[in-house]
Each structure stands twice: as structure tokens, then as C-alpha cells.
């Protein structure tokens, strides 16, 4: 992964850019704008997926953490896995959640990114989540998941599109953590735990680039239809 300096973009501003809303303490998704953008850019099936996602978001604000994790993990795991080169025509493109829903698929980074931002919107604290790059020993390739930490220092729960069952990291012997990040920090991982703090997450070039593309006005068009 490349590293570069970027200006920090606060998590609430990311949500503002995606959903077009004031940066209040608990933002509300702009359903009409999102559905219209999905329909205009990707078609009616994409709009239906967007409505299904928005219904989960609207109906689970008061749900337990376990229910939030389960519903978001299950929803996005229904989308199709496909390599970026086939879908987008470029290598290693990090899609926004709206692009991911719109085209009906993506690779492991897209699954993890969409889950992270959806859980953030549902009220899961940023400091309890990390997008984590791992080495899949089974597939012998790099892979990305979401790690949820119930408490500081706890073994995290892993939300994954390879294994759809949410499990503690110490039950995922097929995954070797490499690094992880959230809206604020970047860690280098040496075990299935907290890892070593390595600076701000904005050092990750693709993460900063993703945050700059979180609006609804310039959604990328896929090279291949998954409908």
C-alpha cells in the first residue's frame, strides 16, 4: 500500500459528504437523494438495494450491538465478490458504499468499507471498529475485514465476506493481521489484538482518496454489469 500526506477529513464530514446532511450528533440518512442517485446512475435494481439498506439503517438504530453487526454483515454479504480489474477496469479501486450497492458487488475492501460506514451510521463508536488488512492463509492472498472491539484490549469480532459467521479473531486461524485503521488512527498488527499505533489513518493514500469521493455527484461507472 502507498503512503502519503493528506489533510484529515473528520468522520462526521465524511457522512455529510455521503448523505448531504448537517454534521449533527446523530446524522439522518437522506433517503430520497441516495435512492435517486442509485436509480440515475445504476438503475432500478440498484435503487431497490438502496431502499433495503436504508430500511435496515432506519429500523435498527435502537437495536443491540450484536443485532447491528449481524444485520449489516448479512446484508452486504449478499452482494457479489468480483475483482476490481474486471468490475472497474483498474487495479485496487476502493468503492464508496453507494457505488458498492449500486453495482451490486466488489472486492473485499468494498465489503469492509461499506460495513464500517454503515455501522458508524448506526451508532457504533469509531474507536470500537477497525478496517483490518489480513493475509488469508487459506486463499494465500491479502484480504480485508472489519474488526469490532467490545472493549479496549478485547479480542475483536470479525465481520468477513469469506466466512459469513461473525467470530472472535482467535477463532479465525486462517487470518493473519497486517495493519488496521479507522477514521482516526492506523495500527500495525502483530497479533489478533490491538496492534501497535503507527500514526493517523490519513497516511493511507487510498483511504484518503476514498474519503474525497464520498459524495453522490461523481459515482463511478462499472465496466461490467452484475445484474
C-alpha positions in Angstrom: 0.0 0.0 0.0 1.2 3.5 -0.8 1.6 6.1 1.9 1.3 9.9 1.5 0.3 13.0 3.5 -3.3 14.1 3.3 -5.4 16.6 5.2 -7.5 14.9 7.9 -11.2 14.5 7.0 -13.3 14.1 10.1 -15.7 11.1 10.2 -18.8 13.4 10.6 -17.7 15.3 7.4 -17.4 12.0 5.6 -21.0 11.3 6.5 -22.0 14.8 5.4 -20.5 14.3 2.0 -22.1 10.9 1.5 -25.6 11.8 2.8 -25.8 15.5 2.3 -26.7 16.3 5.9 -25.8 18.7 8.6 -23.0 17.4 10.8 -25.2 16.9 13.9 -24.5 14.5 16.7 -26.6 11.8 15.0 -27.0 12.4 11.3 -30.1 11.1 9.4 -29.7 9.5 6.0 -31.1 11.5 3.1 -33.1 8.6 1.7 -34.5 10.4 -1.4 -31.1 11.7 -2.6 -29.5 8.3 -2.1 -32.2 6.3 -3.9 -32.4 8.9 -6.7 -28.6 8.7 -7.2 -28.7 4.9 -7.3 -31.5 4.9 -9.8 -30.0 7.5 -12.1 -26.5 6.0 -12.1 -27.1 2.3 -11.8 -30.8 1.5 -12.5 -33.9 0.4 -10.6 -32.4 -2.8 -9.1 -29.8 -0.6 -7.5 -32.5 1.7 -6.1 -34.2 -1.4 -4.6 -31.0 -2.5 -2.9 -30.6 1.1 -1.6 -34.1 1.1 -0.2 -33.4 -2.3 1.5 -30.2 -0.9 3.0 -31.9 2.3 4.1 -34.7 0.3 5.8 -32.0 -1.6 7.8 -30.5 1.7 8.8 -33.8 3.3 9.8 -35.1 0.3 11.8 -32.0 -0.7 13.8 -30.8 2.5 15.4 -32.0 1.2 18.8 -31.1 -2.4 18.2 -28.4 -4.2 20.2 -24.8 -4.1 19.1 -25.0 -7.8 18.2 -28.0 -7.2 16.0 -26.5 -4.3 14.3 -23.3 -6.2 13.5 -25.3 -9.2 12.3 -27.7 -7.3 10.1 -25.1 -5.2 8.4 -22.8 -8.2 7.9 -25.5 -10.3 6.4 -26.9 -7.5 4.1 -23.6 -6.7 2.4 -22.5 -10.4 2.2 -25.4 -10.8 -0.2 -23.6 -8.7 -2.8 -21.2 -10.4 -5.3 -17.5 -10.7 -5.0 -15.5 -9.6 -8.1 -12.0 -8.4 -8.7 -11.6 -4.7 -9.3 -9.9 -5.2 -12.7 -12.9 -7.0 -14.0 -15.5 -4.7 -12.4 -13.9 -1.3 -12.7 -11.1 -1.8 -15.2 -8.5 -0.7 -12.7 -6.4 -2.3 -10.0 -7.4 -1.9 -6.4 -10.2 0.6 -6.5 -11.8 1.3 -3.2 -15.5 1.9 -3.9 -17.8 4.1 -1.8 -20.7 2.3 -0.1 -23.1 3.8 -2.6 -21.0 2.7 -5.5 -20.8 -0.8 -4.0 -24.5 -1.0 -3.5 -25.1 0.5 -6.9 -23.1 -2.0 -8.9 -24.1 -5.0 -6.8 -20.6 -6.2 -6.0 -17.0 -5.5 -5.3 -13.9 -7.0 -3.7 -13.0 -7.5 0.0 -12.1 -3.8 0.5 -15.6 -2.7 -0.7 -17.3 -5.2 1.7 -15.3 -3.9 4.7 -15.7 -0.2 3.8 -19.5 -0.5 3.4 -19.9 -2.4 6.7 -17.7 0.1 8.6 -19.6 3.2 7.4 -23.0 1.6 7.9 -22.1 0.6 11.5 -20.8 4.0 12.1 -24.1 5.5 11.0 -25.9 3.1 13.3 -24.1 4.5 16.3 -21.2 2.1 16.7 -18.3 4.1 18.0 -15.4 4.6 15.7 -12.9 3.7 18.4 -14.5 0.3 18.6 -14.0 -0.5 14.9 -11.1 -1.1 12.6 -10.9 -1.9 8.9 -8.2 -4.6 9.0 -5.9 -5.8 6.3 -5.1 -9.5 6.8 -3.4 -12.3 5.0 -5.8 -15.1 4.2 -3.8 -18.3 4.8 -6.5 -20.3 3.1 -6.6 -18.2 -0.1 -2.9 -17.3 0.1 -3.7 -13.6 -0.6 -4.3 -10.3 1.2 -7.9 -9.7 2.4 -9.8 -7.0 4.3 -12.3 -7.4 7.1 -14.0 -5.3 9.8 -12.9 -5.9 13.4 -15.2 -4.8 16.3 -13.7 -4.4 19.7 -16.3 -4.8 22.5 -13.9 -3.1 25.0 -10.3 -1.8 24.9 -7.9 -4.7 24.7 -10.6 -7.3 23.9 -10.2 -9.9 21.2 -12.2 -8.4 18.3 -15.2 -9.9 16.5 -14.5 -10.3 12.7 -17.0 -9.3 10.0 -16.0 -11.0 6.8 -17.3 -11.9 3.4 -15.4 -15.1 3.1 -16.8 -16.6 6.4 -20.2 -15.0 6.9 -20.4 -16.1 10.6 -19.2 -13.4 13.0 -16.5 -14.9 15.1 -13.8 -13.7 17.6 -10.4 -13.2 15.9 -8.9 -16.0 18.0 -11.2 -18.4 16.2 -10.1 -17.2 12.8 -6.7 -19.0 12.5 -7.0 -18.6 8.7 -6.4 -14.8 9.0 -3.0 -13.2 9.8 -3.4 -9.5 10.6 -1.1 -7.0 8.9 -2.4 -3.5 9.6 -5.7 -1.8 10.6 -7.2 1.6 10.7 -10.4 3.6 11.4 -11.4 7.2 10.9 -8.5 8.5 13.1 -5.7 6.1 13.6 -3.5 3.5 11.8 -2.1 0.4 13.6 0.5 -2.2 12.6 -0.8 -5.6 13.8 1.5 -8.3 15.1 -1.2 -10.4 16.8 -5.0 -10.8 16.8 -5.4 -7.9 19.2 -4.8 -4.1 19.4 -1.6 -3.8 17.4 1.0 -1.0 17.5 -0.1 2.5 16.8 1.6 3.8 13.7 0.1 7.3 13.2 -3.0 8.8 11.5 -5.2 6.8 9.1 -4.9 9.6 6.6 -1.4 8.3 5.8 -3.2 5.6 3.8 -3.4 7.0 0.3 -6.4 5.0 -0.8 -8.3 5.7 2.4 -7.9 9.5 1.9 -8.8 9.2 -1.7 -12.0 7.3 -0.8 -13.0 10.0 1.7 -12.6 12.6 -1.0 -15.0 10.7 -3.3 -17.8 10.1 -0.7 -20.4 12.4 -2.4 -23.2 11.4 -4.7 -22.3 13.6 -7.7 -19.4 11.6 -9.2 -20.3 8.0 -8.8 -18.0 5.7 -10.8 -19.5 3.5 -13.6 -18.5 -0.1 -13.7 -17.1 -1.8 -16.8 -19.2 -4.9 -16.2 -22.9 -5.4 -15.2 -23.6 -7.7 -12.3 -27.4 -7.5 -12.6 
